[in-house]
Amino acid sequence: MSEIIENARIVLADHVIERGYVAFDGDRIAEIGEGKAPEKGTDAEGDLLLPGLVELHTDHLEAHVQPRPRVQWDPVSAVVSYDAQIATSGITTVLDSLRVWREEGAEAADGQAAMLSDAIDKARAAGLLRVDHYLHLRCEVPMPKVVIDTAELIGRPDVRLLSLMDHTPGQRQFQDPKKLREYYQGKSGGMSEAALDEMFARRIAHSEKYAPENYKGLVELAQKHGTPMASHDDTTAEHVQQAIHDKVAIAEFPTNVPSAQGLHANGIKVMMGAPNLVRGGSHSGNVATAELARAGLLDLMSSDYVPASLLLAALMLPKQAPNYDLPAAVRTVSKTPAEAVGLGDRGEIAVGKRADAIRVHVSPDGAAVRAVWSAGRRVA
């Protein structure tokens, strides 16, 4: 065996081994057992051993590319720094969410999906990455050239998800335009009221002119390439019916209980924000992750803008929603998201699965990732 981790509390997909060991053979899990390991290995000292976390929607790479307003960092260096943070947060498979749209006056990271995907390629080819990276194309439906820009990227073998997004003021996540105004004023270093008025008017005009045809074109592209789709911020019965009709796999951040109920009842996996659970509610004033969990409507979570939140939310979930025990909570950040995008070779500690695992120390004051293995290799 290439690696044995012993004296661990092992969280499997459906139960917990209170004291046991896991053995790796190369990049695969070869053996799992209770009690004492057959030979000496790495002593986990009673810490949790979880499957490596699987993240489907994080735009946190942008914070490394643009660490300050109007400051652009070297893209390969940014990818390497971001990858290190992802790894030390316990995430061993990540879908880097790249914005596939260009908009005058918006954040500098907009419209740079081609540049960022190229930087990820370079870092991967140079052996600089610790964990497994794939792409999630975040497509803002009303943007004039979004279908053209998406067509240039969707044929890449690492594209695993395409989300259909619409942040037009007054719709979906930002039904209250004041919330969107607060978002941009905070995120962009304080856009003026006049600049926001101009941006909002432009977005509404784009939505009316381009959204219907763009939506159709994006769905056709995803279906042509066999790329799983995600709806985004479903709010109305019409949004739910559209997601069902177009056979989306994942519903990202539905904004209310009825929408989540309709999506979940039709086999669409409901994704909610881990920061929402950790903070105790939505920063946009929409439904709380915990509320959907208590209703049995939560399938998977995403760290969105705080990588460390994914592990914290999984550990908090059984306390917030007692209908989720620890294995069920861990599935929302490992097995379920992996399977939702066709990565059935990982996401659980099971013989034959990819040897992705994390050792986690839990104390009354929090939790810390003490070790990370990606494909059997210690990376943090």
C-alpha positions as CSV (number, residue, x, y, z in Angstrom):
1,M,0.0,0.0,0.0
2,S,1.3,3.5,-0.8
3,E,-0.4,5.2,2.2
4,I,-2.3,4.1,5.3
5,I,-4.2,6.6,7.5
6,E,-5.0,5.0,10.8
7,N,-6.8,5.9,14.1
8,A,-9.3,8.0,12.3
9,R,-13.0,8.6,12.6
10,I,-14.0,7.8,9.1
11,V,-17.1,9.3,7.5
12,L,-18.4,7.0,4.8
13,A,-21.4,7.8,2.5
14,D,-23.9,6.2,4.9
15,H,-22.3,5.7,8.3
16,V,-19.3,6.5,10.4
17,I,-16.5,4.2,11.5
18,E,-15.6,5.5,14.9
19,R,-12.1,4.2,14.8
20,G,-10.6,2.7,11.7
21,Y,-8.1,3.0,8.8
22,V,-8.0,3.7,5.1
23,A,-5.3,2.4,2.7
24,F,-4.4,3.9,-0.6
25,D,-2.9,2.1,-3.5
26,G,-1.6,4.7,-5.9
27,D,-4.5,7.0,-6.7
28,R,-7.2,4.7,-5.5
29,I,-8.7,3.6,-2.2
30,A,-7.7,0.0,-1.7
31,E,-9.0,-0.9,1.8
32,I,-11.1,0.4,4.6
33,G,-11.3,-1.3,8.0
34,E,-12.4,-0.9,11.6
35,G,-10.1,-1.0,14.5
36,K,-6.3,-1.2,14.3
37,A,-4.6,-1.0,10.9
38,P,-2.7,-4.0,9.6
39,E,0.5,-2.0,9.5
40,K,1.7,1.3,10.8
41,G,0.6,4.4,8.9
42,T,-0.1,8.1,9.4
43,D,-1.8,8.5,12.8
44,A,-4.9,10.7,12.5
45,E,-5.1,10.9,16.3
46,G,-8.9,10.4,16.3
47,D,-9.6,13.2,13.8
48,L,-12.3,13.0,11.2
49,L,-11.4,11.5,7.8
50,L,-13.7,12.8,5.1
51,P,-13.8,12.4,1.4
52,G,-12.2,15.3,-0.4
53,L,-14.8,18.0,-0.9
54,V,-16.2,18.7,-4.4
55,E,-17.0,22.3,-5.3
56,L,-19.2,23.1,-8.3
57,H,-19.6,26.9,-8.1
58,T,-16.8,29.2,-6.8
59,D,-15.9,32.5,-8.4
60,H,-13.2,33.0,-5.8
61,L,-10.5,32.9,-8.5
62,E,-11.5,36.4,-9.4
63,A,-10.4,37.7,-6.0
64,H,-6.9,36.4,-6.8
65,V,-6.8,37.8,-10.3
66,Q,-8.1,41.2,-9.1
67,P,-7.0,41.6,-5.5
68,R,-7.9,45.3,-5.5
69,P,-10.1,47.4,-7.7
70,R,-8.3,48.0,-11.0
71,V,-5.4,45.8,-10.0
72,Q,-4.8,42.9,-12.3
73,W,-2.5,40.1,-11.0
74,D,-0.5,37.7,-13.1
75,P,-3.1,35.0,-14.1
76,V,-0.9,31.9,-13.6
77,S,0.3,33.2,-10.3
78,A,-3.3,33.9,-9.3
79,V,-4.4,30.4,-10.3
80,V,-1.6,28.8,-8.2
81,S,-2.5,31.0,-5.2
82,Y,-6.2,30.2,-5.5
83,D,-5.4,26.5,-5.9
84,A,-3.5,26.5,-2.7
85,Q,-6.4,28.1,-0.8
86,I,-8.8,25.6,-2.4
87,A,-6.6,22.7,-1.3
88,T,-6.2,23.9,2.3
89,S,-9.9,24.4,2.6
90,G,-10.3,20.6,2.0
91,I,-11.5,20.8,-1.6
92,T,-9.9,18.3,-3.9
93,T,-12.1,18.7,-7.0
94,V,-13.2,22.2,-8.0
95,L,-15.2,23.6,-10.9
96,D,-13.7,27.0,-11.5
97,S,-16.6,29.3,-12.2
98,L,-15.7,31.6,-15.1
99,R,-17.9,34.5,-16.2
100,V,-18.7,34.2,-19.9
101,W,-19.8,37.7,-20.6
102,R,-18.5,41.2,-21.2
103,E,-20.1,44.3,-19.9
104,E,-18.9,47.9,-20.0
105,G,-18.5,49.3,-16.5
106,A,-18.6,46.0,-14.7
107,E,-15.9,44.2,-12.7
108,A,-12.6,43.8,-14.6
109,A,-12.7,40.0,-14.3
110,D,-15.8,40.0,-16.6
111,G,-15.1,38.7,-20.0
112,Q,-11.8,37.0,-19.1
113,A,-12.9,33.4,-19.2
114,A,-10.6,32.6,-22.1
115,M,-7.6,34.2,-20.4
116,L,-8.3,32.4,-17.1
117,S,-8.9,29.0,-18.7
118,D,-5.6,29.4,-20.5
119,A,-3.9,30.2,-17.2
120,I,-5.4,27.1,-15.6
121,D,-4.1,25.1,-18.5
122,K,-0.6,26.5,-18.1
123,A,-0.6,25.9,-14.3
124,R,-1.9,22.3,-14.8
125,A,0.7,21.5,-17.5
126,A,3.5,22.8,-15.4
127,G,2.5,20.6,-12.5
128,L,1.8,23.6,-10.2
129,L,-1.7,22.5,-9.1
130,R,-2.5,20.5,-6.0
131,V,-6.1,19.5,-6.8
132,D,-8.3,18.6,-9.7
133,H,-9.7,21.5,-11.7
134,Y,-12.6,21.6,-14.1
135,L,-14.6,24.5,-15.6
136,H,-18.0,25.9,-14.9
137,L,-19.2,28.4,-17.5
138,R,-21.3,31.1,-15.9
139,C,-23.4,32.5,-18.7
140,E,-25.2,35.8,-18.2
141,V,-28.1,35.3,-20.6
142,P,-28.9,38.9,-21.5
143,M,-25.4,39.8,-22.6
144,P,-25.2,40.5,-26.3
145,K,-22.2,38.2,-27.2
146,V,-22.6,35.5,-24.5
147,V,-23.6,32.7,-27.0
148,I,-20.6,33.5,-29.2
149,D,-18.2,33.6,-26.2
150,T,-19.6,30.3,-24.8
151,A,-19.3,28.5,-28.1
152,E,-15.6,29.3,-28.1
153,L,-15.1,27.5,-24.7
154,I,-17.7,24.8,-24.3
155,G,-15.9,22.2,-26.5
156,R,-13.0,22.0,-23.9
157,P,-12.8,18.6,-22.3
158,D,-12.6,20.2,-18.8
159,V,-16.0,22.0,-19.0
160,R,-18.4,20.2,-16.7
161,L,-21.2,22.6,-16.1
162,L,-23.0,25.6,-17.7
163,S,-25.2,27.8,-15.7
164,L,-27.9,30.0,-17.1
165,M,-27.8,33.3,-15.2
166,D,-29.8,36.5,-15.3
167,H,-29.0,39.3,-12.9
168,T,-31.2,41.9,-14.6
169,P,-32.4,44.4,-11.9
170,G,-35.8,43.4,-10.6
171,Q,-35.5,39.7,-11.4
172,R,-34.5,36.5,-9.7
173,Q,-31.8,37.0,-7.0
174,F,-32.2,40.7,-7.1
175,Q,-36.0,41.1,-7.2
176,D,-35.4,44.2,-5.1
177,P,-33.0,46.4,-7.2
178,K,-31.9,48.1,-4.0
179,K,-30.1,44.9,-3.1
180,L,-28.2,44.8,-6.4
181,R,-27.3,48.5,-6.0
182,E,-25.9,47.7,-2.5
183,Y,-24.0,44.8,-4.0
184,Y,-22.2,46.8,-6.6
185,Q,-21.6,49.8,-4.4
186,G,-19.8,47.5,-1.9
187,K,-18.0,45.2,-4.4
188,S,-16.7,47.8,-6.9
189,G,-15.3,50.3,-4.5
190,G,-18.3,52.5,-4.6
191,M,-20.0,53.0,-8.0
192,S,-21.8,56.2,-8.2
193,E,-25.6,56.4,-8.3
194,A,-25.4,57.7,-11.9
195,A,-23.1,54.9,-13.0
196,L,-25.4,52.4,-11.5
197,D,-28.5,54.0,-13.1
198,E,-26.8,53.7,-16.5
199,M,-25.7,50.1,-15.9
200,F,-29.2,49.0,-14.8
201,A,-30.9,50.7,-17.7
202,R,-28.4,49.0,-20.1
203,R,-29.0,45.6,-18.4
204,I,-32.8,45.9,-18.7
205,A,-32.5,46.9,-22.4
206,H,-30.2,43.9,-23.0
207,S,-32.6,41.6,-21.3
208,E,-35.5,42.7,-23.5
209,K,-33.5,42.6,-26.7
210,Y,-31.3,39.5,-26.3
211,A,-32.3,37.2,-23.4
212,P,-35.0,35.0,-25.2
213,E,-32.8,34.1,-28.1
214,N,-29.6,33.8,-26.1
215,Y,-31.3,31.5,-23.6
216,K,-32.3,29.2,-26.4
217,G,-28.9,29.3,-28.0
218,L,-27.1,28.5,-24.7
219,V,-29.4,25.5,-24.0
220,E,-28.8,24.2,-27.6
221,L,-25.0,24.5,-27.1
222,A,-25.1,22.6,-23.8
223,Q,-27.3,19.9,-25.2
224,K,-25.1,19.5,-28.3
225,H,-22.0,19.1,-26.1
226,G,-23.6,17.0,-23.5
227,T,-22.8,19.5,-20.8
228,P,-24.9,19.5,-17.6
229,M,-26.8,22.7,-17.1
230,A,-27.7,24.7,-14.0
231,S,-30.5,27.1,-13.6
232,H,-29.8,30.1,-11.3
233,D,-31.8,31.9,-8.7
234,D,-35.2,30.4,-9.7
235,T,-37.9,32.5,-8.2
236,T,-41.2,32.0,-10.0
237,A,-43.3,29.0,-11.1
238,E,-42.3,29.9,-14.7
239,H,-38.6,29.6,-13.8
240,V,-39.2,26.2,-12.3
241,Q,-41.1,25.0,-15.3
242,Q,-38.5,26.3,-17.6
243,A,-35.8,24.4,-15.7
244,I,-37.8,21.2,-15.8
245,H,-38.5,21.6,-19.6
246,D,-34.8,22.2,-20.4
247,K,-33.7,19.2,-18.2
248,V,-31.3,21.2,-16.1
249,A,-29.3,19.0,-13.6
250,I,-28.8,21.5,-10.8
251,A,-30.8,24.5,-9.5
252,E,-28.3,27.0,-8.0
253,F,-29.7,29.1,-5.1
254,P,-33.5,29.0,-5.6
255,T,-34.7,32.1,-3.8
256,N,-37.8,30.7,-2.0
257,V,-39.3,27.5,-0.6
258,P,-42.0,27.0,-3.4
259,S,-39.3,27.1,-6.1
260,A,-37.1,24.7,-4.3
261,Q,-40.0,22.3,-3.7
262,G,-41.0,22.3,-7.4
263,L,-37.4,21.7,-8.5
264,H,-36.6,19.0,-6.0
265,A,-39.9,17.2,-6.7
266,N,-38.8,16.9,-10.3
267,G,-35.4,15.4,-9.6
268,I,-33.4,18.6,-10.1
269,K,-30.6,18.8,-7.4
270,V,-31.0,21.9,-5.3
271,M,-27.8,23.8,-4.5
272,M,-27.6,26.3,-1.8
273,G,-24.8,28.5,-0.4
274,A,-22.5,27.3,2.4
275,P,-21.9,30.9,3.4
276,N,-25.6,31.3,3.7
277,L,-25.7,28.5,6.3
278,V,-22.6,29.6,8.2
279,R,-23.8,33.3,8.3
280,G,-27.3,32.2,9.3
281,G,-29.1,33.6,6.2
282,S,-28.8,35.0,2.7
283,H,-27.0,38.3,2.1
284,S,-29.6,39.1,-0.6
285,G,-32.6,38.6,1.7
286,N,-33.6,35.3,0.0
287,V,-34.4,31.9,1.6
288,A,-32.0,30.5,4.1
289,T,-30.0,27.3,3.4
290,A,-31.0,26.0,6.8
291,E,-34.7,26.5,6.1
292,L,-34.5,24.4,2.9
293,A,-32.4,21.8,4.7
294,R,-35.0,21.4,7.5
295,A,-37.6,20.9,4.8
296,G,-35.5,18.1,3.2
297,L,-34.9,20.2,0.1
298,L,-31.1,20.6,0.2
299,D,-29.1,18.3,-2.1
300,L,-25.7,20.0,-2.3
301,M,-23.8,23.1,-1.1
302,S,-21.3,25.5,-2.7
303,S,-18.8,27.7,-1.1
304,D,-19.5,30.4,-3.7
305,Y,-17.2,33.2,-2.5
306,V,-15.6,31.7,0.7
307,P,-13.8,28.4,0.1
308,A,-13.5,27.5,3.8
309,S,-17.3,27.7,4.2
310,L,-17.8,24.4,2.5
311,L,-16.3,22.3,5.3
312,L,-17.8,24.5,8.0
313,A,-21.3,24.2,6.6
314,A,-21.1,20.5,6.3
315,L,-20.1,20.2,9.9
316,M,-22.8,22.7,11.0
317,L,-25.6,21.2,9.0
318,P,-26.6,18.4,11.4
319,K,-27.1,21.0,14.2
320,Q,-29.0,23.3,11.9
321,A,-31.1,20.6,10.4
322,P,-31.3,17.4,12.5
323,N,-32.8,15.4,9.6
324,Y,-29.2,15.4,8.2
325,D,-26.8,13.2,10.1
326,L,-23.1,13.7,9.5
327,P,-22.8,11.3,6.5
328,A,-25.8,13.0,4.9
329,A,-24.3,16.4,5.5
330,V,-21.0,15.4,4.1
331,R,-22.7,14.0,1.0
332,T,-23.9,17.5,0.1
333,V,-20.3,18.6,-0.4
334,S,-18.8,15.4,-1.8
335,K,-20.7,12.5,-3.4
336,T,-23.8,14.4,-4.6
337,P,-22.0,17.2,-6.4
338,A,-19.5,14.8,-7.9
339,E,-22.3,12.6,-9.4
340,A,-24.3,15.7,-10.5
341,V,-21.5,16.5,-13.0
342,G,-20.6,13.0,-14.0
343,L,-17.6,12.5,-11.7
344,G,-18.8,9.2,-10.1
345,D,-15.2,8.1,-9.5
346,R,-14.9,10.3,-6.4
347,G,-16.8,12.0,-3.6
348,E,-16.8,9.2,-1.0
349,I,-14.5,7.0,0.9
350,A,-15.1,3.7,-0.8
351,V,-12.9,0.9,-2.2
352,G,-12.0,1.6,-5.8
353,K,-12.8,5.3,-5.6
354,R,-10.2,8.0,-6.2
355,A,-8.0,8.5,-3.2
356,D,-9.2,12.0,-2.2
357,A,-9.4,12.5,1.5
358,I,-9.1,15.2,4.2
359,R,-8.2,14.9,7.8
360,V,-10.2,17.4,9.9
361,H,-9.7,18.3,13.5
362,V,-12.8,19.5,15.2
363,S,-12.9,21.6,18.5
364,P,-15.6,23.5,20.3
365,D,-14.3,26.7,18.7
366,G,-14.2,25.4,15.1
367,A,-12.6,23.0,12.7
368,A,-9.3,22.9,10.8
369,V,-8.0,20.9,7.9
370,R,-4.8,19.1,9.0
371,A,-4.0,17.1,5.9
372,V,-5.2,16.7,2.3
373,W,-4.7,13.9,-0.1
374,S,-5.5,14.3,-3.8
375,A,-5.4,11.2,-5.9
376,G,-3.4,9.5,-3.2
377,R,-0.8,12.3,-3.0
378,R,-0.4,14.4,0.1
379,V,-0.9,18.0,-1.1
380,A,-1.5,19.9,2.1
